[in-house]
Every structure is written in C-alpha cells, then in structure tokens.
Amino acid sequence: MMVKLIVFDCDGVLFDSRRANQEYYNHLLRHFNHPPMSEEELEYAHMHNALDAIRHIFRHYPEDSPEEIDTFRRAQGYEHVLPHMIMEEDLVEFLDRVKGQLHLAISTNRGNTMMPLLRTFKLEGYFTKIVTSETARRPKPAPDGLDEILEHFRCSPDEAIFIGDSIIDAEHAAACSVPLVAFKNPTLEADYHVFSFMEILTLPPLQNHLP
C-alpha cells in the first residue's frame, strides 16, 4: 500500500539537538547549584520528555522539589539554547519535495519548546499535525501520539512511516504497527535505515510514488 503520511520525531531527526539539550538541562542544574549532567543523563534527556528527564537528572537531589524545578524551567523559556540547535541540512529540500503530496506530522517528547523551535527555523507551515508530550495523553513510547495522528489523517498503519532515531521511537512505532525509518542510527532495529532525508525518497514505500 502506498504511503500517505510521514511522521517525524524531532530531536535527532529534524535537528541535532544534543548540544542544545546539554545546555538546557545544565542551565537548570547550575541554578540549583549542582554539577553538569553525566553522559548517561544526557543520553536519557535526549530521548525522554522534559518532566521525566528532570526527574532522572535531579534524582540525587531530593532537596529540590519537582514543582520548583519545573516552575523555573518554564520561566526560562528556550530561546537561550536555540543557537545550539542544528537543523538537518537537507530537511527543507525534502519537505519541499513531499509537501502537498503526503501528510506531514510530528510526534515528539518535546513539550512547550516545540512550536517556538519550528517558528524560529520557519518550519511550522510544513506540518499539519503536531503532537508533543504535553498534548498527548501519554508521552512516547506509549502509542497515544501516533495513534492520534493516524486517526486525524484517517490513515492505517501501513499507509504511514515514522522517522526516529532512538529505542523510544522504535517502541513508539511498534506499538502502532507503523514501519520505522531509523535516522542515522544503524544499530536500531527498524524496517529501513537512512543517513539523510533525501535517501527516504528511494525507499520502497515512496519510490516511484511521488511525481
């Protein structure tokens, strides 16, 4: 069956955001007088939603209440780390190629930082459905966000592909029986593996199906 819908993860797919995530969470830690994240904590934060990441990163500091940390986090915004976000170089070329031909959506564990990020990089016009950790009933890897997107576009799982880069993404796609395209992660179990967006056009679900 021909693909009608492409769903994207954000971090590690649309953007290389590891440096930005590192700056973002270390800023919180500095405010509460704690040392920077470890590599393991950075990896965890890269894949999980903000509240889960904060719980993990601050697990050794019970003196700091989650409510106080989250209040400070929301007050800071995200603009100070935007310069550290690196958009994939062929993303816009790919989006221009498929826009109008396929439905485009995002399912991400980002929260209230998703829309400012898209606006900053002038990407908001490409995606007609965006589900975040704050709008989904449950964050990834639960299937809720992807299920909502499939229902919105009235697509069956085999009419969609999900582009992700982590085990959380793999579990998210599998929970909905949506084929996974692993982005720049050859170790991830997936239906397809790519290292660039334009490569996706050559995959069997899309090959020869776009004008």
N, C-alpha and C positions, 0 to 999 in steps of 0.2 A: 504494500500500500504506500502511496506517495506521502511524503512528509508535508504537513500543512503548518506546523508550529515548531519554532525553535525557542527553547527556554534556556536562559543563561544564568549561571552563578555570577557573582560579582568579583569577589576577592580571589586573585589567582587566575581569573579568566578575562574579564573585561579590563582589569587593572592588575599590575604588580603592586601589591599594597603592603608587602611585609614591612618595609621601612616606615610607612605611614602608621601601621598598627603598632609597631615598636615605639614610635614617638608618642602616639596617642595614649597607650597604657602606661608607659614610663612617666609621662606627664602626671597621670593620676598618682602613681607611686611616689613621685617626688613631692607632690603636695602633702601627702600623708607621712612624709619623712621615712620612706622605705627605699631599699636599693632597687636597681633595674630588674626587669624580668630575666629569667634564665632562658636558654634556647628552647627548652621543653615548654615553658609557659608561653613563649612567643608562638610556637607551633600550635598550641592549644587555642590561643586567642585568634589565630589566623583562620581557624575553621569554625569556631563557635560564635553564638550571638553574644552581644556585649554583656548581658547580665550573667550568663554562665562564665564568660571569660573573667569578669571581675571576681566572681565567687572563687574561681580557681586561683587567680593571681594573688588575691588577698586572703587565701585560706590560712596562712600562717600568722595573720594579724587580726585576731578576734576583737581587738580593741576598737577597730574601725567598723562601724555599722554599715551594712549594705545600703541602707537608705541614705546615709550621709554621703557615701561614695557616689551613689547614683545622682544625687542632687547636685554635687559638684561637677560630675561628668556632663550632665545636661546643661549646666550653666556655662561650660567652657565652649560648647559648640565643636565644630570640626574644621573650621577654616584654617586653623594654625597648622594642620598636618596635610592639607591639600597639596602643597608644593612637593610632597614626598610621594604622591600617587603617580604612577607611570602607566598611561594608557597603552594597551597593545597597539603596535604600530600599524597593523593592517585592519584594525577593528572597524574604523569608519568606512574603509573601502568595502569590507564585507557587508556591513549594514546597508550601505547604499545599493549594493548588488541584490540583496534579498528583500529590502523594504518594498512593500506593495505586492510582493509575490508570496510571502509567507507571513503568518502571525509571529510577532516577536514579543517575548515576555522575560521577566526576571524573577527568579526565586532565590532569595538571599537570606543569610543570617545577619546581615546588617539591619540596623533599626532606623532611627530618625536621621542618620547620616546619608542614606541612600539618595534621596531626592536632591539635597544640596550638591552632592557629588555629580549627579547627572547634569544638573543645571550648569555647574562650573565648567564641565567639559562639553556642553552643548549636545548632550545625547538624549535628553528627555523625549524628544519628538519621535524617536525610533521605536519606543516600547509602549504598547497599548495596555499592558497589564503588568504591574509590579507588586510582588508580594514580599514583605520583609518579615523579620522576626517579631515586629510589633503589630503587624496586620494579620499574620497567620494565626490560626487557633493554637497551633504548636509549632515551634521552630524546627528547622531541619535537624536531624534526619527524618523526623516524622513526615508523613506524606501530605500533610494538610495543604501546604502552599502549592505544591504541584497539582494536587487534586483540584484545588480551586481554579488554577489556570486552565486545566483541561476542561473543566465544566464551563468556564467563562467562554472559551472558544468552541465548545461543543466538539472537541476532538477526542478520539480514542487514543490510548497509549501508543499504539503502533503508528499513529499519524503525527507523532511528536518525537523530538530528540532533546535530551538535556545535556548541556555542556558544563562540565565540572572538573575540578582538579583534586578533590580530596576524598577520603573514605566516607566522610559525611555526605558528600554529593552522591557517591556510589550507592550508599544506603537509601538516600532520598529517592533516587531514580528507580532503584529496585523495588522500593515499597509501592511504587505506582506502575511497575512493569513498563517504564519508559526507557528506551535504549539510551545508553550513556556514551557520550563522546568525551574521552579523557583528554584534557587540555594540558599539554606539557608535563605529563606525568605517566611515563611508560610503565611504571610499576603498578599502576592502578588497574584492577580488573574491570574491563569495560568492553562494550561492543566495538568501539573504534578508538583509535589513538591519533591525535594530531598535535602539531607543534606551531601551527599558525591558523588564523581564521580562514584564509582563502583555501587552505587544504580541505576544509569541510565541504566545499563545493564539489570535490572529487569523490566524496564518499557515496556508496551505493544508494542511500536514501534520497540524495539530492542530485546525483549525477544524471544529466540529460533531462531533468525535470524542471529546469529553470530556463526561460528564454534567453 
